[in-house]
Amino acid sequence: HGPLAVALKETAEMVFSKMPNVAAFSLEYGDNANEYACAFQEAIEAFDAGCVILVDIMGGTPCNQLLIYAKNNGLKLNV
């Protein structure tokens, strides 16, 4: 759904400086949803202390992929 999530993270870092354990993923037209899911799964698993993930809209593919991952892995989300 475009670069909104990544842009929001970059904007926040301009205001608050670099933020550890924050990941943002965007799904562009034509991107493979499975590859997208694998990329954010790797990021989630790399954050030992937890992480914040920004997605552009509730119900969109990025959000849905995150919810599926969370459900399958017993993660608690604060939405």
N, CA, C and O of each residue as an XYZ file, in Angstrom:
316
protein
N       0.809     -1.206      0.000
C       0.000      0.000      0.000
C       0.841      1.254      0.000
O       0.463      2.269      0.585
N       1.964      1.184     -0.645
C       2.812      2.348     -0.759
C       3.750      2.509      0.417
O       3.775      1.674      1.322
N       4.508      3.567      0.404
C       5.571      3.749      1.393
C       5.153      4.468      2.677
O       6.019      4.959      3.401
N       3.865      4.546      2.980
C       3.419      5.331      4.124
C       4.044      4.869      5.438
O       4.527      5.702      6.205
N       4.049      3.579      5.715
C       4.580      3.081      6.984
C       6.046      3.432      7.147
O       6.470      3.863      8.219
N       6.818      3.250      6.093
C       8.248      3.569      6.151
C       8.429      5.079      6.328
O       9.291      5.512      7.093
N       7.635      5.869      5.638
C       7.724      7.331      5.763
C       7.374      7.792      7.173
O       8.008      8.707      7.698
N       6.376      7.172      7.789
C       6.026      7.530      9.167
C       7.172      7.241     10.122
O       7.462      8.040     11.011
N       7.821      6.104      9.939
C       8.972      5.762     10.783
C      10.103      6.759     10.571
O      10.703      7.232     11.536
N      10.396      7.079      9.321
C      11.464      8.041      9.023
C      11.149      9.410      9.618
O      12.039     10.074     10.148
N       9.906      9.830      9.537
C       9.504     11.111     10.115
C       9.662     11.105     11.626
O      10.164     12.069     12.204
N       9.237     10.027     12.265
C       9.391      9.919     13.720
C      10.861      9.962     14.116
O      11.212     10.544     15.142
N      11.719      9.349     13.309
C      13.152      9.368     13.625
C      13.752     10.757     13.443
O      14.735     11.091     14.103
N      13.182     11.567     12.565
C      13.662     12.944     12.436
C      13.336     13.731     13.701
O      14.108     14.600     14.104
N      12.210     13.437     14.324
C      11.771     14.152     15.515
C      12.421     13.582     16.776
O      12.901     14.336     17.622
N      12.437     12.255     16.903
C      12.859     11.604     18.143
C      14.227     10.956     18.065
O      14.689     10.421     19.073
N      14.890     10.973     16.942
C      16.161     10.315     16.642
C      15.934      8.827     16.387
O      14.812      8.332     16.484
N      17.004      8.133     16.062
C      16.927      6.713     15.703
C      16.250      5.927     16.810
O      16.562      6.103     17.987
N      15.315      5.053     16.425
C      14.545      4.283     17.399
C      14.854      2.795     17.248
O      14.511      2.187     16.234
N      15.499      2.212     18.253
C      15.761      0.769     18.177
C      14.455     -0.009     18.351
O      13.502      0.482     18.957
N      14.430     -1.181     17.831
C      13.264     -2.062     17.940
C      12.011     -1.482     17.316
O      10.909     -1.738     17.800
N      12.154     -0.711     16.256
C      11.017     -0.222     15.489
C      11.231     -0.659     14.043
O      12.295     -0.430     13.468
N      10.220     -1.286     13.466
C      10.295     -1.719     12.077
C       9.072     -1.211     11.339
O       7.979     -1.158     11.905
N       9.245     -0.842     10.095
C       8.122     -0.418      9.264
C       8.235     -1.131      7.930
O       9.313     -1.206      7.340
N       7.119     -1.651      7.463
C       7.107     -2.383      6.205
C       5.996     -1.853      5.323
O       4.883     -1.600      5.784
N       6.307     -1.689      4.064
C       5.316     -1.262      3.084
C       5.184     -2.344      2.034
O       6.153     -3.022      1.691
N       3.995     -2.491      1.538
C       3.737     -3.449      0.469
C       3.370     -2.671     -0.782
O       2.318     -2.034     -0.843
N       4.230     -2.726     -1.762
C       4.025     -1.994     -3.008
C       3.232     -2.851     -3.997
O       3.217     -4.078     -3.890
N       2.587     -2.209     -4.942
C       1.847     -2.909     -5.986
C       2.772     -3.913     -6.676
O       3.874     -3.560     -7.097
N       2.329     -5.141     -6.787
C       3.113     -6.174     -7.458
C       4.039     -6.945     -6.542
O       4.609     -7.952     -6.960
N       4.208     -6.502     -5.300
C       5.049     -7.234     -4.345
C       4.388     -8.561     -3.991
O       3.165     -8.698     -4.039
N       5.204     -9.512     -3.644
C       4.723    -10.828     -3.243
C       4.401    -10.811     -1.755
O       5.280    -10.524     -0.941
N       3.169    -11.109     -1.386
C       2.744    -11.062      0.017
C       3.511    -12.060      0.872
O       3.785    -11.784      2.040
N       3.863    -13.218      0.312
C       4.619    -14.210      1.087
C       6.034    -13.720      1.389
O       6.536    -13.921      2.494
N       6.676    -13.081      0.415
C       8.006    -12.518      0.650
C       7.931    -11.402      1.679
O       8.800    -11.278      2.542
N       6.886    -10.592      1.580
C       6.660     -9.527      2.554
C       6.537    -10.120      3.959
O       7.180     -9.643      4.895
N       5.721    -11.147      4.102
C       5.510    -11.777      5.405
C       6.820    -12.336      5.952
O       7.093    -12.203      7.145
N       7.621    -12.950      5.112
C       8.911    -13.496      5.558
C       9.840    -12.385      6.045
O      10.548    -12.556      7.038
N       9.839    -11.261      5.353
C      10.709    -10.148      5.742
C      10.345     -9.613      7.118
O      11.230     -9.394      7.945
N       9.059     -9.399      7.381
C       8.716     -8.855      8.684
C       8.835     -9.909      9.781
O       9.088     -9.565     10.935
N       8.656    -11.186      9.442
C       8.857    -12.242     10.435
C      10.299    -12.275     10.898
O      10.567    -12.439     12.088
N      11.234    -12.119      9.965
C      12.652    -12.070     10.319
C      12.939    -10.898     11.241
O      13.701    -11.035     12.199
N      12.340     -9.750     10.966
C      12.553     -8.574     11.804
C      11.979     -8.792     13.193
O      12.634     -8.480     14.188
N      10.771     -9.321     13.276
C      10.149     -9.569     14.580
C      11.030    -10.497     15.417
O      11.260    -10.248     16.601
N      11.513    -11.553     14.799
C      12.306    -12.539     15.517
C      13.687    -12.009     15.894
O      14.333    -12.560     16.784
N      14.145    -10.956     15.235
C      15.440    -10.354     15.553
C      15.377     -9.442     16.778
O      16.411     -9.136     17.372
N      14.185     -9.011     17.159
C      14.019     -8.112     18.293
C      13.732     -8.916     19.554
O      12.593     -9.314     19.796
N      14.755     -9.152     20.348
C      14.591     -9.943     21.569
C      13.671     -9.276     22.583
O      12.930     -9.953     23.295
N      13.719     -7.949     22.645
C      12.959     -7.226     23.668
C      11.584     -6.789     23.167
O      10.895     -6.031     23.849
N      11.180     -7.250     21.998
C       9.916     -6.818     21.426
C      10.137     -5.729     20.397
O      11.255     -5.241     20.233
N       9.086     -5.349     19.709
C       9.226     -4.338     18.659
C       7.887     -3.653     18.401
O       6.835     -4.096     18.861
N       7.966     -2.572     17.659
C       6.782     -1.845     17.202
C       6.778     -1.952     15.687
O       7.792     -1.694     15.039
N       5.646     -2.329     15.127
C       5.530     -2.415     13.674
C       4.416     -1.480     13.239
O       3.296     -1.546     13.747
N       4.735     -0.615     12.300
C       3.754      0.324     11.753
C       3.221     -0.222     10.439
O       3.994     -0.600      9.559
N       1.904     -0.263     10.305
C       1.289     -0.628      9.027
C       0.367      0.503      8.612
O      -0.067      1.306      9.438
N       0.074      0.554      7.322
C      -0.647      1.715      6.827
C      -2.132      1.724      7.174
O      -2.646      2.768      7.577
N      -2.838      0.614      7.035
C      -4.268      0.606      7.344
C      -4.683     -0.725      7.950
O      -4.160     -1.777      7.582
N      -5.616     -0.671      8.871
C      -6.181     -1.897      9.423
C      -6.946     -2.614      8.316
O      -7.691     -1.991      7.559
N      -6.755     -3.918      8.231
C      -7.464     -4.703      7.238
C      -6.743     -4.840      5.918
O      -7.162     -5.618      5.061
N      -5.659     -4.092      5.739
C      -4.862     -4.226      4.520
C      -3.961     -5.450      4.616
O      -3.815     -6.028      5.693
N      -3.366     -5.843      3.518
C      -2.512     -7.028      3.488
C      -1.394     -6.976      4.520
O      -1.170     -7.978      5.199
N      -0.673     -5.855      4.679
C       0.376     -5.840      5.694
C      -0.162     -6.124      7.099
O       0.418     -6.917      7.840
N      -1.240     -5.491      7.452
C      -1.846     -5.703      8.768
C      -2.334     -7.141      8.905
O      -2.103     -7.782      9.930
N      -3.000     -7.644      7.886
C      -3.511     -9.008      7.936
C      -2.390    -10.029      8.069
O      -2.525    -10.996      8.818
N      -1.293     -9.831      7.358
C      -0.157    -10.745      7.463
C       0.423    -10.726      8.876
O       0.798    -11.769      9.410
N       0.494     -9.549      9.477
C       0.973     -9.435     10.848
C       0.043    -10.159     11.814
O       0.507    -10.867     12.708
N      -1.256     -9.988     11.643
C      -2.224    -10.644     12.525
C      -2.156    -12.168     12.400
O      -2.264    -12.881     13.398
N      -1.979    -12.659     11.184
C      -1.836    -14.105     10.975
C      -0.588    -14.613     11.685
O      -0.625    -15.631     12.377
N       0.515    -13.897     11.506
C       1.768    -14.297     12.162
C       1.597    -14.299     13.675
O       2.008    -15.245     14.346
N       1.001    -13.259     14.205
C       0.818    -13.150     15.655
C      -0.045    -14.305     16.175
O       0.277    -14.916     17.193
N      -1.116    -14.590     15.485
C      -2.000    -15.680     15.909
C      -1.286    -17.019     15.865
O      -1.408    -17.818     16.793
N      -0.545    -17.270     14.801
C       0.154    -18.542     14.643
C       1.318    -18.716     15.621
O       1.757    -19.837     15.879
N       1.814    -17.596     16.166
C       2.975    -17.661     17.050
C       2.672    -17.231     18.473
O       3.588    -17.037     19.273
N       1.402    -17.081     18.795
C       1.004    -16.749     20.145
C       1.473    -15.397     20.635
O       1.709    -15.216     21.830
N       1.613    -14.438     19.721
C       2.052    -13.107     20.106
C       0.869    -12.261     20.541
O      -0.223    -12.365     19.983
N       1.094    -11.429     21.536
C       0.075    -10.495     21.976
C       0.324     -9.163     21.287
O       1.435     -8.637     21.328
N      -0.701     -8.623     20.659
C      -0.580     -7.349     19.961
C      -1.378     -6.282     20.683
O      -2.462     -6.541     21.205
N      -0.833     -5.091     20.704
C      -1.574     -3.916     21.160
C      -1.897     -3.123     19.910
O      -1.032     -2.454     19.346
N      -3.143     -3.201     19.483
C      -3.538     -2.571     18.223
C      -4.246     -1.268     18.496
O      -4.660     -0.582     17.562
